Amino acid sequence: MGPGPSNAHPRALAAMSLPLLGHMHPPFLKIMDEVQEHLRYLFQTDSKYVLATSGSGHSAMEACVANLVEPGDKVIVCNNGIWGSRVCDMAARFGGDVVNMEKAHGQVYSFEEIKTAIETHKPAMFFCAQGESSTGAKQDLTGIGEVCRENGTLFLVDTVCSLGGIPFFVDDWKVDAVYSGGQKVISAPPGPSPLMFGERAMEKLHGRATEVATYNADLKMIGDYWGWYDKRFYHHTALVSNMYAFREALNITCEEGLDNLWARHRAAHEQLWDGLNSMGLESFIDDDASRLETVNTIKVPEGVDVNALIANAMDKYGIEISGGLGPTVGKIWRVGIMGYNCTPKNIEAVLTAFRDGLQQQGKL
């Protein structure tokens, strides 16, 4: 019950035991096609240009940055946690001129702050994370896509811990590129990671003055493997068994439907906070509207040993609760409620572990 990976659905794990297919074998290519259809639904897009990178969320993050950033391109990064910090790092490595919009961890950006930055710098790309799993902050994306298009800017979004758990609409919100992770709400084992490019992102990719600086993440070639150009080109050996699991997890996720998924995660979030608040615990995120439903961050009260509570939850209850990440280490606990793990029974188990851990330390 940490920020990920979540427990994989048993059906997804069972799918990994099926016999291997060749990575260019027609039945496997059909599985890839089915994965693409599911991802279009999850992203809420009609874009042809969806795929799953062969690697966890960082591989999809780097593929987006490497393919959309050329040397000298100005890139604005909303940096209010570790993922914004890593995009700053990646963009700089690929020659980008990074404008680091750094905020204190746990805070989010107002629309006016974002609009002013884009209009001032007119960057080639603007980045933000919808869900910042290191802090539990949820960024409102309303209107950003329109501002980006008015200023000739590509809009890139990180949805690694949010896709499927909270509303997200690629086409309606005018998102140009997005990446996610399969091991969170989708409840697949770590491996394939969703990625989408819109038409404007594809224009940038094919209009580059320089070659993409990485072979492994070159989406012109990887996209060819996934049928973006109506043929199939061998680029690498895909994660065959992981793709079986990913397709099965997507089958389960999409069968439930986005409205039901969003409602289930919201209800679990509210159940968790009703219980935590009754113990006197507080959210690390001050504004209720900016609390991420899928990764919940809890302030560690004065005098409480954060690691002792985590160890007790694991040793006594078999429940993983995580601490902070980066600057939030020692300051917060992180509780993930995503996909297969998002059930009332699991939330109650987490609350029991918190109650016991606090009682052992004389804080309840």
C-alpha positions as CSV (number, residue, x, y, z in Angstrom):
1,M,0.0,0.0,0.0
2,G,2.9,2.3,-0.8
3,P,3.2,4.6,-3.8
4,G,3.9,1.7,-6.2
5,P,4.3,-0.8,-7.5
6,S,0.8,-1.9,-6.4
7,N,-0.1,-5.5,-6.2
8,A,-0.7,-6.9,-9.7
9,H,-4.1,-8.5,-10.4
10,P,-3.9,-12.3,-10.1
11,R,-5.1,-12.7,-13.7
12,A,-2.3,-10.5,-14.9
13,L,0.3,-12.5,-13.0
14,A,-1.2,-15.8,-14.4
15,A,-0.9,-14.4,-17.9
16,M,2.9,-14.2,-17.6
17,S,3.0,-18.0,-17.4
18,L,1.7,-18.5,-21.0
19,P,4.2,-19.8,-23.6
20,L,6.4,-17.2,-25.2
21,L,5.6,-15.8,-28.7
22,G,8.2,-14.3,-31.0
23,H,8.2,-10.5,-30.7
24,M,7.5,-10.2,-34.4
25,H,5.0,-13.1,-34.5
26,P,1.5,-12.0,-35.8
27,P,-0.3,-13.2,-32.7
28,F,2.0,-11.0,-30.5
29,L,1.6,-8.0,-32.8
30,K,-2.2,-8.5,-32.3
31,I,-1.6,-8.3,-28.6
32,M,0.2,-5.0,-29.1
33,D,-2.7,-3.7,-31.2
34,E,-5.1,-4.6,-28.3
35,V,-2.9,-2.8,-25.8
36,Q,-3.0,0.3,-28.0
37,E,-6.8,0.3,-28.1
38,H,-7.0,0.0,-24.4
39,L,-4.6,2.9,-23.9
40,R,-6.6,5.2,-26.2
41,Y,-9.5,4.6,-23.9
42,L,-7.5,5.2,-20.7
43,F,-5.9,8.4,-22.2
44,Q,-9.3,9.5,-23.7
45,T,-7.7,10.1,-27.1
46,D,-8.3,9.3,-30.7
47,S,-4.5,9.6,-31.4
48,K,-3.0,6.8,-33.5
49,Y,0.3,7.4,-31.7
50,V,0.1,5.3,-28.5
51,L,2.3,2.5,-27.3
52,A,3.9,1.0,-24.2
53,T,7.7,1.5,-23.8
54,S,9.7,-1.6,-22.7
55,G,10.6,-0.4,-19.2
56,S,9.0,1.2,-16.2
57,G,7.8,4.9,-16.0
58,H,11.3,6.4,-16.4
59,S,11.7,4.8,-19.8
60,A,8.5,6.5,-21.0
61,M,9.6,9.8,-19.4
62,E,12.9,9.7,-21.1
63,A,11.3,8.8,-24.4
64,C,9.1,11.8,-24.3
65,V,11.9,14.2,-23.3
66,A,14.5,12.7,-25.7
67,N,12.2,12.9,-28.7
68,L,10.7,16.3,-28.0
69,V,13.7,18.3,-26.8
70,E,16.4,19.4,-29.1
71,P,19.6,21.3,-28.2
72,G,18.7,24.9,-27.4
73,D,15.0,24.3,-26.9
74,K,13.5,26.2,-24.0
75,V,11.7,23.9,-21.6
76,I,9.6,25.0,-18.7
77,V,9.3,22.4,-15.9
78,C,6.9,22.6,-13.0
79,N,9.2,21.3,-10.3
80,N,7.4,20.7,-7.0
81,G,8.7,17.2,-6.3
82,I,11.2,14.6,-7.5
83,W,9.6,14.0,-10.9
84,G,9.8,17.6,-11.9
85,S,13.4,17.6,-10.7
86,R,14.2,14.5,-12.9
87,V,12.6,16.1,-16.0
88,C,14.8,19.1,-15.4
89,D,17.8,16.8,-15.3
90,M,16.7,14.8,-18.4
91,A,15.9,17.9,-20.5
92,A,19.3,19.4,-19.7
93,R,21.0,16.2,-20.7
94,F,19.4,16.4,-24.1
95,G,20.5,20.0,-24.5
96,G,17.4,21.8,-23.4
97,D,17.5,25.3,-21.9
98,V,15.5,24.5,-18.7
99,V,13.4,27.1,-16.9
100,N,13.0,25.5,-13.5
101,M,9.7,26.7,-11.9
102,E,10.6,25.3,-8.5
103,K,8.0,25.3,-5.7
104,A,8.1,24.0,-2.2
105,H,7.2,20.3,-2.0
106,G,3.5,19.8,-1.4
107,Q,2.4,23.0,-3.3
108,V,0.8,23.2,-6.7
109,Y,0.7,25.9,-9.4
110,S,-2.0,28.4,-10.1
111,F,-3.3,28.8,-13.7
112,E,-2.0,32.4,-13.7
113,E,1.5,31.3,-12.7
114,I,1.6,28.8,-15.5
115,K,0.1,31.2,-18.1
116,T,2.5,34.0,-17.2
117,A,5.5,31.7,-17.5
118,I,4.5,30.3,-20.8
119,E,3.7,33.7,-22.3
120,T,6.9,35.2,-20.9
121,H,9.3,32.4,-22.1
122,K,7.3,31.0,-25.0
123,P,9.1,27.6,-24.6
124,A,9.2,24.7,-27.0
125,M,7.8,22.5,-24.3
126,F,6.0,22.9,-20.9
127,F,5.9,20.0,-18.4
128,C,4.0,19.2,-15.3
129,A,3.0,16.1,-13.3
130,Q,-0.7,15.6,-12.8
131,G,0.1,13.6,-9.7
132,E,3.4,14.1,-7.8
133,S,3.9,10.9,-6.0
134,S,6.7,12.1,-3.8
135,T,4.5,14.7,-2.2
136,G,0.9,13.6,-2.9
137,A,0.1,16.9,-4.8
138,K,-2.5,16.9,-7.6
139,Q,-2.1,19.6,-10.3
140,D,-5.1,21.1,-12.0
141,L,-4.5,20.9,-15.7
142,T,-7.6,23.0,-16.8
143,G,-6.8,25.5,-19.5
144,I,-3.1,24.8,-19.8
145,G,-3.3,23.1,-23.2
146,E,-5.0,26.1,-24.7
147,V,-2.3,28.5,-23.4
148,C,0.4,26.2,-24.8
149,R,-1.2,26.1,-28.2
150,E,-1.6,29.9,-28.3
151,N,2.2,30.2,-27.7
152,G,3.5,27.4,-29.9
153,T,4.4,25.2,-26.9
154,L,4.1,21.5,-26.5
155,F,2.3,20.3,-23.4
156,L,3.8,17.2,-21.7
157,V,2.2,15.6,-18.7
158,D,3.3,12.9,-16.2
159,T,0.4,10.6,-15.2
160,V,2.5,7.7,-13.8
161,C,0.6,7.4,-10.6
162,S,-2.7,9.1,-11.7
163,L,-3.8,7.5,-14.9
164,G,-7.0,5.6,-14.3
165,G,-7.4,6.8,-10.7
166,I,-8.5,10.4,-11.4
167,P,-10.0,12.1,-14.4
168,F,-7.7,12.8,-17.3
169,F,-8.6,13.7,-20.9
170,V,-5.9,14.0,-23.5
171,D,-8.0,15.4,-26.4
172,D,-10.3,17.6,-24.4
173,W,-7.4,19.1,-22.4
174,K,-5.2,19.5,-25.5
175,V,-2.3,17.5,-24.1
176,D,0.4,16.9,-26.7
177,A,2.3,14.1,-25.1
178,V,1.8,12.0,-21.9
179,Y,3.4,9.1,-20.2
180,S,2.4,6.8,-17.4
181,G,3.2,3.5,-15.6
182,G,1.7,0.1,-15.8
183,Q,2.4,-0.9,-12.2
184,K,0.2,1.6,-10.5
185,V,-3.6,1.9,-11.1
186,I,-3.5,-0.5,-14.1
187,S,-2.2,-3.2,-11.7
188,A,0.3,-4.9,-14.0
189,P,3.8,-6.0,-12.9
190,P,6.4,-3.3,-13.5
191,G,7.4,-3.4,-17.2
192,P,5.5,-1.7,-20.1
193,S,4.7,2.0,-19.7
194,P,2.0,3.8,-21.6
195,L,2.9,6.8,-23.8
196,M,1.0,9.0,-26.2
197,F,2.0,11.6,-28.8
198,G,-0.6,13.9,-30.5
199,E,-0.3,15.4,-33.9
200,R,1.7,18.4,-32.7
201,A,4.2,16.2,-30.9
202,M,4.6,14.1,-34.0
203,E,5.2,17.2,-36.1
204,K,8.0,18.1,-33.7
205,L,9.5,14.6,-33.8
206,H,9.6,14.5,-37.6
207,G,10.6,18.1,-38.0
208,R,13.7,17.9,-35.8
209,A,16.9,19.4,-37.1
210,T,18.9,16.9,-35.1
211,E,18.8,13.1,-34.7
212,V,17.2,11.8,-31.5
213,A,20.2,11.3,-29.2
214,T,19.2,7.8,-28.0
215,Y,18.7,4.7,-30.1
216,N,16.8,2.8,-27.3
217,A,14.2,5.6,-26.9
218,D,13.9,6.8,-30.5
219,L,10.1,6.9,-31.1
220,K,10.4,7.0,-34.8
221,M,11.8,3.5,-34.7
222,I,9.8,2.2,-31.7
223,G,6.6,3.7,-33.2
224,D,7.4,1.8,-36.4
225,Y,7.5,-1.4,-34.3
226,W,4.1,-0.5,-32.9
227,G,2.6,0.1,-36.3
228,W,2.5,3.9,-36.2
229,Y,3.4,4.1,-39.9
230,D,1.3,1.1,-41.0
231,K,4.2,-1.4,-41.1
232,R,6.2,-3.3,-38.5
233,F,9.9,-2.6,-38.1
234,Y,12.1,-4.6,-35.7
235,H,13.6,-2.3,-33.1
236,H,14.1,-4.4,-30.0
237,T,12.7,-7.6,-28.4
238,A,9.6,-6.5,-26.6
239,L,8.8,-7.7,-23.0
240,V,6.7,-10.6,-24.3
241,S,5.6,-12.1,-20.9
242,N,5.2,-8.6,-19.4
243,M,3.0,-7.6,-22.4
244,Y,0.7,-10.6,-21.7
245,A,0.3,-9.4,-18.2
246,F,-0.1,-5.8,-19.3
247,R,-2.9,-6.6,-21.8
248,E,-4.7,-8.7,-19.2
249,A,-4.5,-5.9,-16.6
250,L,-5.7,-3.4,-19.2
251,N,-8.6,-5.8,-20.0
252,I,-9.7,-5.7,-16.4
253,T,-9.2,-2.0,-16.0
254,C,-11.1,-1.0,-19.1
255,E,-13.9,-3.5,-18.4
256,E,-14.6,-1.6,-15.1
257,G,-14.8,1.7,-17.0
258,L,-13.3,5.0,-16.2
259,D,-16.3,6.5,-14.3
260,N,-16.3,3.5,-12.0
261,L,-12.6,3.6,-11.6
262,W,-12.5,7.2,-10.7
263,A,-15.4,6.8,-8.2
264,R,-13.8,3.8,-6.5
265,H,-10.5,5.6,-6.0
266,R,-12.3,8.7,-4.7
267,A,-14.3,6.6,-2.2
268,A,-11.2,4.9,-0.9
269,H,-9.4,8.2,-0.6
270,E,-12.3,9.6,1.5
271,Q,-12.4,6.4,3.6
272,L,-8.7,6.6,4.3
273,W,-8.8,10.3,5.4
274,D,-11.9,9.8,7.6
275,G,-10.0,7.2,9.5
276,L,-6.7,9.1,9.6
277,N,-8.3,12.3,10.7
278,S,-10.1,10.4,13.5
279,M,-6.6,9.6,14.8
280,G,-5.5,13.2,14.7
281,L,-3.4,12.8,11.6
282,E,-3.2,15.5,9.0
283,S,-2.5,15.7,5.3
284,F,0.8,17.0,4.0
285,I,-1.2,18.9,1.3
286,D,-3.1,21.8,2.9
287,D,-5.6,22.4,0.1
288,D,-8.2,19.6,-0.1
289,A,-8.6,20.1,-3.9
290,S,-4.9,19.5,-4.4
291,R,-4.7,16.2,-2.6
292,L,-3.9,13.3,-4.9
293,E,-6.4,10.4,-4.4
294,T,-4.0,7.7,-5.5
295,V,-0.9,8.6,-3.4
296,N,-1.9,10.0,0.0
297,T,0.7,11.9,2.1
298,I,0.4,12.1,5.9
299,K,2.4,14.4,8.2
300,V,4.4,12.6,10.8
301,P,3.4,14.1,14.2
302,E,6.1,15.5,16.5
303,G,7.8,12.8,18.5
304,V,6.7,9.9,16.3
305,D,9.2,7.5,14.9
306,V,8.2,7.3,11.2
307,N,10.3,4.2,10.5
308,A,9.0,2.3,13.6
309,L,5.4,2.6,12.4
310,I,6.4,1.5,8.9
311,A,8.3,-1.5,10.3
312,N,5.4,-2.5,12.5
313,A,2.9,-2.3,9.6
314,M,5.1,-4.7,7.6
315,D,6.2,-7.1,10.3
316,K,2.8,-7.4,12.1
317,Y,0.3,-6.9,9.3
318,G,2.3,-7.5,6.0
319,I,1.3,-4.0,4.8
320,E,3.8,-1.8,3.0
321,I,3.5,1.9,4.0
322,S,6.2,4.1,2.6
323,G,8.0,7.1,4.0
324,G,9.0,10.3,2.2
325,L,11.1,10.6,-0.9
326,G,13.9,13.2,-1.3
327,P,13.3,16.3,0.8
328,T,10.2,14.7,2.4
329,V,12.1,11.9,4.1
330,G,11.2,11.7,7.7
331,K,8.4,14.2,7.3
332,I,5.6,12.1,5.8
333,W,4.1,8.7,5.2
334,R,2.9,7.8,1.8
335,V,-0.1,5.5,1.3
336,G,-1.0,4.3,-2.2
337,I,-4.5,3.2,-3.1
338,M,-4.4,2.1,-6.7
339,G,-6.1,-0.4,-8.9
340,Y,-6.3,-3.9,-7.4
341,N,-5.3,-2.6,-4.0
342,C,-8.1,0.0,-3.9
343,T,-10.6,-1.8,-1.7
344,P,-12.4,-0.9,1.5
345,K,-10.9,-3.9,3.2
346,N,-7.4,-2.8,2.4
347,I,-8.0,0.7,3.5
348,E,-9.3,-0.6,6.9
349,A,-6.2,-2.7,7.2
350,V,-4.0,0.3,6.7
351,L,-5.9,2.2,9.3
352,T,-5.5,-0.7,11.7
353,A,-1.8,-0.6,11.1
354,F,-1.6,3.2,11.8
355,R,-3.8,2.9,14.9
356,D,-1.6,0.1,16.3
357,G,1.6,1.9,15.4
358,L,0.6,5.1,17.1
359,Q,-0.7,3.3,20.2
360,Q,2.7,1.5,20.5
361,Q,4.4,4.9,20.6
362,G,1.9,6.4,23.1
363,K,0.5,8.8,20.5
364,L,-3.1,7.6,20.5
